[in-house]
């Protein structure tokens, strides 16, 4: 019995989402495969061949290994699933992953640089389609840096997600579709409170389901738009990039939050290793292994680690000193 390729891709997406995965970018990649197959006259799964898949992958220009590997991984996962479901006897995919020669080193914003960024954001002028543009972006970037939220999580917040009584945010539909509570302090509360007031002033008809960040009162701010604004602002700050560090991205504010927590624990005399589970939960990770990816080594962290080691080893040196 032949299986329609489009129907199989739809079933696969439903299966993955039933497991709690969003699979938004993956759906886009599968649509590319389906459109390519239709253009080649391929309708059924068993018409996919090794050659046709190689031609499809070659037709999608992916200069970066990570981008190519993501596309390849989605196609491989789909075809492996069809084998498990006995829709195909064997996967026809034979292309290998590209070797990633270097990992990206994030730019870590210190407090001074973060304040400069927020000040530049606050100074953004309004335009015909975006009123209160500066204050809005200041709060978005402030939440990314101050709470370590993902850009998509910030932009997706609703007015009803703000719990002023308990000083926390309800972050819904994070990575893997998980939701969580994110507590915050008075400074963040002041930022969020001002944003809520602006939204209710400009759109008094807004209810709890209305976006917290929106210029038309109906649609949530798109993370891509926030990212473009971030890049435009960063280019005006004249930041110095350390050797080997990549130009700043909006997601680097989340990295900066994680590194800032670790640095603060060192300075407070806490044991960072014992608190990684707390940080992992706060950031919405499955386990501390995922959080460790965000903990880039900075000169500040090295200095604090060296001071702690010297304090630990000083008694040994004193005993050994004749």
CORPEPE-V762740 format. One record per residue. N is the residue number from 1. RES is the residue in one letter. PSI is psi in whole degrees, 0 to 359 (* if undefined). D_LAST is the distance of its C-alpha to the last C-alpha in Angstrom with 1 decimal. Layout:
n->[N & N]
res->[RES & RES]
psi->[PSI & PSI]
d_last->[D_LAST & D_LAST]
//
This chain:
n->[1 & 2 & 3 & 4 & 5 & 6 & 7 & 8 & 9 & 10 & 11 & 12 & 13 & 14 & 15 & 16 & 17 & 18 & 19 & 20 & 21 & 22 & 23 & 24 & 25 & 26 & 27 & 28 & 29 & 30 & 31 & 32 & 33 & 34 & 35 & 36 & 37 & 38 & 39 & 40 & 41 & 42 & 43 & 44 & 45 & 46 & 47 & 48 & 49 & 50 & 51 & 52 & 53 & 54 & 55 & 56 & 57 & 58 & 59 & 60 & 61 & 62 & 63 & 64 & 65 & 66 & 67 & 68 & 69 & 70 & 71 & 72 & 73 & 74 & 75 & 76 & 77 & 78 & 79 & 80 & 81 & 82 & 83 & 84 & 85 & 86 & 87 & 88 & 89 & 90 & 91 & 92 & 93 & 94 & 95 & 96 & 97 & 98 & 99 & 100 & 101 & 102 & 103 & 104 & 105 & 106 & 107 & 108 & 109 & 110 & 111 & 112 & 113 & 114 & 115 & 116 & 117 & 118 & 119 & 120 & 121 & 122 & 123 & 124 & 125 & 126 & 127 & 128 & 129 & 130 & 131 & 132 & 133 & 134 & 135 & 136 & 137 & 138 & 139 & 140 & 141 & 142 & 143 & 144 & 145 & 146 & 147 & 148 & 149 & 150 & 151 & 152 & 153 & 154 & 155 & 156 & 157 & 158 & 159 & 160 & 161 & 162 & 163 & 164 & 165 & 166 & 167 & 168 & 169 & 170 & 171 & 172 & 173 & 174 & 175 & 176 & 177 & 178 & 179 & 180 & 181 & 182 & 183 & 184 & 185 & 186 & 187 & 188 & 189 & 190 & 191 & 192 & 193 & 194 & 195 & 196 & 197 & 198 & 199 & 200 & 201 & 202 & 203 & 204 & 205 & 206 & 207 & 208 & 209 & 210 & 211 & 212 & 213 & 214 & 215 & 216 & 217 & 218 & 219 & 220 & 221 & 222 & 223 & 224 & 225 & 226 & 227 & 228 & 229 & 230 & 231 & 232 & 233 & 234 & 235 & 236 & 237 & 238 & 239 & 240 & 241 & 242 & 243 & 244 & 245 & 246 & 247 & 248 & 249 & 250 & 251 & 252 & 253 & 254 & 255 & 256 & 257 & 258 & 259 & 260 & 261 & 262 & 263 & 264 & 265 & 266 & 267 & 268 & 269 & 270 & 271 & 272 & 273 & 274 & 275 & 276 & 277 & 278 & 279 & 280 & 281 & 282 & 283 & 284 & 285 & 286 & 287 & 288 & 289 & 290 & 291 & 292 & 293 & 294 & 295 & 296 & 297 & 298 & 299 & 300 & 301 & 302 & 303 & 304 & 305 & 306 & 307 & 308 & 309 & 310 & 311 & 312 & 313 & 314 & 315 & 316 & 317 & 318 & 319 & 320 & 321 & 322]
res->[X & X & X & X & X & X & X & X & X & X & X & X & X & X & X & X & X & X & X & X & X & X & X & X & X & X & X & X & X & X & X & X & X & X & X & X & X & X & X & X & X & X & X & X & X & X & X & X & X & X & X & X & X & X & X & X & X & X & X & X & X & X & X & X & X & X & X & X & X & X & X & X & X & X & X & X & X & X & X & X & X & X & X & X & X & X & X & X & X & X & X & X & X & X & X & X & X & X & X & X & X & X & X & X & X & X & X & X & X & X & X & X & X & X & X & X & X & X & X & X & X & X & X & X & X & X & X & X & X & X & X & X & X & X & X & X & X & X & X & X & X & X & X & X & X & X & X & X & X & X & X & X & X & X & X & X & X & X & X & X & X & X & X & X & X & X & X & X & X & X & X & X & X & X & X & X & X & X & X & X & X & X & X & X & X & X & X & X & X & X & X & X & X & X & X & X & X & X & X & X & X & X & X & X & X & X & X & X & X & X & X & X & X & X & X & X & X & X & X & X & X & X & X & X & X & X & X & X & X & X & X & X & X & X & X & X & X & X & X & X & X & X & X & X & X & X & X & X & X & X & X & X & X & X & X & X & X & X & X & X & X & X & X & X & X & X & X & X & X & X & X & X & X & X & X & X & X & X & X & X & X & X & X & X & X & X & X & X & X & X & X & X & X & X & X & X & X & X & X & X & X & X & X & X & X & X & X & X & X & X & X & X & X & X & X & X & X & X & X & X & X & X]
psi->[126 & 147 & 126 & 133 & 315 & 317 & 321 & 319 & 321 & 316 & 321 & 316 & 319 & 321 & 313 & 321 & 333 & 340 & 3 & 7 & 144 & 313 & 44 & 306 & 327 & 324 & 321 & 317 & 320 & 324 & 323 & 317 & 316 & 316 & 319 & 315 & 317 & 320 & 334 & 4 & 18 & 119 & 326 & 155 & 315 & 357 & 348 & 128 & 169 & 318 & 318 & 323 & 321 & 321 & 319 & 311 & 324 & 333 & 342 & 102 & 115 & 96 & 327 & 131 & 321 & 321 & 316 & 316 & 328 & 312 & 314 & 319 & 322 & 313 & 318 & 317 & 320 & 313 & 323 & 324 & 320 & 328 & 316 & 322 & 1 & 31 & 333 & 150 & 325 & 148 & 131 & 358 & 125 & 359 & 140 & 158 & 150 & 147 & 128 & 113 & 337 & 142 & 147 & 131 & 119 & 156 & 123 & 116 & 128 & 179 & 318 & 315 & 322 & 320 & 322 & 318 & 314 & 324 & 319 & 323 & 317 & 334 & 0 & 134 & 155 & 162 & 182 & 336 & 356 & 102 & 151 & 38 & 314 & 305 & 326 & 312 & 329 & 319 & 319 & 309 & 327 & 322 & 325 & 319 & 317 & 335 & 357 & 26 & 150 & 152 & 319 & 325 & 318 & 309 & 337 & 1 & 145 & 162 & 325 & 350 & 354 & 114 & 94 & 329 & 321 & 3 & 59 & 161 & 145 & 107 & 113 & 145 & 47 & 205 & 140 & 20 & 11 & 148 & 157 & 162 & 136 & 103 & 159 & 169 & 187 & 327 & 315 & 322 & 322 & 318 & 310 & 318 & 320 & 322 & 319 & 317 & 320 & 317 & 317 & 334 & 316 & 330 & 77 & 345 & 356 & 139 & 192 & 338 & 354 & 148 & 143 & 326 & 107 & 142 & 343 & 359 & 353 & 316 & 141 & 150 & 136 & 134 & 327 & 323 & 317 & 321 & 318 & 318 & 320 & 312 & 320 & 320 & 316 & 324 & 342 & 352 & 343 & 39 & 142 & 124 & 123 & 159 & 130 & 352 & 138 & 156 & 148 & 140 & 163 & 323 & 341 & 340 & 326 & 318 & 317 & 323 & 314 & 315 & 321 & 322 & 315 & 317 & 319 & 320 & 320 & 313 & 333 & 351 & 11 & 167 & 104 & 322 & 323 & 347 & 3 & 326 & 321 & 315 & 320 & 315 & 317 & 320 & 357 & 28 & 158 & 321 & 168 & 339 & 319 & 323 & 326 & 333 & 331 & 349 & 73 & 144 & 125 & 162 & 323 & 317 & 318 & 318 & 316 & 321 & 320 & 319 & 321 & 321 & 319 & 319 & 324 & 321 & 352 & 317 & 325 & 318 & 321 & 322 & 325 & 346 & 117 & *]
d_last->[85.7 & 84.4 & 81.9 & 82.2 & 79.1 & 79.2 & 79.8 & 76.9 & 74.5 & 75.7 & 75.1 & 71.6 & 70.7 & 72.2 & 70.1 & 66.8 & 67.6 & 68.5 & 64.8 & 63.7 & 63.2 & 64.7 & 65.3 & 66.6 & 65.3 & 66.0 & 69.6 & 69.9 & 68.7 & 71.2 & 74.0 & 73.3 & 73.7 & 76.9 & 78.4 & 77.6 & 79.2 & 82.3 & 82.7 & 82.6 & 85.1 & 82.6 & 83.5 & 82.2 & 78.8 & 79.9 & 80.9 & 77.3 & 76.3 & 73.2 & 74.9 & 76.0 & 72.5 & 71.0 & 73.7 & 72.8 & 69.1 & 69.8 & 72.2 & 69.5 & 67.3 & 63.7 & 61.5 & 58.3 & 57.1 & 56.3 & 59.8 & 61.4 & 59.4 & 60.3 & 64.0 & 63.6 & 61.8 & 64.6 & 67.3 & 65.4 & 64.9 & 68.6 & 69.8 & 67.5 & 69.0 & 72.5 & 71.7 & 70.4 & 73.6 & 75.6 & 77.1 & 76.0 & 75.4 & 72.4 & 70.7 & 72.0 & 68.9 & 67.1 & 65.1 & 61.4 & 58.8 & 57.5 & 53.9 & 51.9 & 49.8 & 47.7 & 47.0 & 47.7 & 44.8 & 46.0 & 45.8 & 43.7 & 45.2 & 42.9 & 44.4 & 45.6 & 47.3 & 48.8 & 50.3 & 51.8 & 53.4 & 54.8 & 56.1 & 57.8 & 59.3 & 60.7 & 62.4 & 64.4 & 68.1 & 70.7 & 73.3 & 76.7 & 75.2 & 72.0 & 72.0 & 68.8 & 67.0 & 64.0 & 63.1 & 63.7 & 61.3 & 58.7 & 58.7 & 58.7 & 55.6 & 54.0 & 54.4 & 53.0 & 49.9 & 49.6 & 50.4 & 49.7 & 53.4 & 55.0 & 57.7 & 60.4 & 59.3 & 59.5 & 62.8 & 64.3 & 63.7 & 66.8 & 67.6 & 67.7 & 64.1 & 62.8 & 62.2 & 61.7 & 61.7 & 58.6 & 57.0 & 56.9 & 58.6 & 60.3 & 59.4 & 62.1 & 62.4 & 58.9 & 57.7 & 59.5 & 61.9 & 59.5 & 59.7 & 57.0 & 56.4 & 54.0 & 53.0 & 52.2 & 51.4 & 53.5 & 53.1 & 54.3 & 57.0 & 58.2 & 58.4 & 60.3 & 62.5 & 63.6 & 64.4 & 66.5 & 68.4 & 69.1 & 70.5 & 72.7 & 74.0 & 74.9 & 76.2 & 77.2 & 78.8 & 75.5 & 74.7 & 71.6 & 72.1 & 72.1 & 69.2 & 66.5 & 66.3 & 69.7 & 71.7 & 75.1 & 74.5 & 75.2 & 72.8 & 69.0 & 67.0 & 66.3 & 62.6 & 63.7 & 65.1 & 62.0 & 60.0 & 62.3 & 61.9 & 58.1 & 58.1 & 60.5 & 58.3 & 55.1 & 56.7 & 57.3 & 53.7 & 52.2 & 49.1 & 46.5 & 45.9 & 42.4 & 42.4 & 43.9 & 44.9 & 48.6 & 50.9 & 50.9 & 53.2 & 54.3 & 52.4 & 49.2 & 49.5 & 49.0 & 45.9 & 44.6 & 45.2 & 43.1 & 40.2 & 40.5 & 40.3 & 37.1 & 35.5 & 36.7 & 35.1 & 31.7 & 32.0 & 33.3 & 30.4 & 32.8 & 32.3 & 34.6 & 35.1 & 36.6 & 39.0 & 40.4 & 43.3 & 44.3 & 44.2 & 46.1 & 48.8 & 49.1 & 49.6 & 52.1 & 50.3 & 50.9 & 47.3 & 43.8 & 44.0 & 46.7 & 44.6 & 41.6 & 43.9 & 43.9 & 40.1 & 39.6 & 36.1 & 36.0 & 33.5 & 33.4 & 32.7 & 29.9 & 28.3 & 28.5 & 27.2 & 24.2 & 23.4 & 23.9 & 21.5 & 18.8 & 19.4 & 19.4 & 16.2 & 14.1 & 13.1 & 11.9 & 9.8 & 8.3 & 7.7 & 6.2 & 3.8 & 0.0]
//
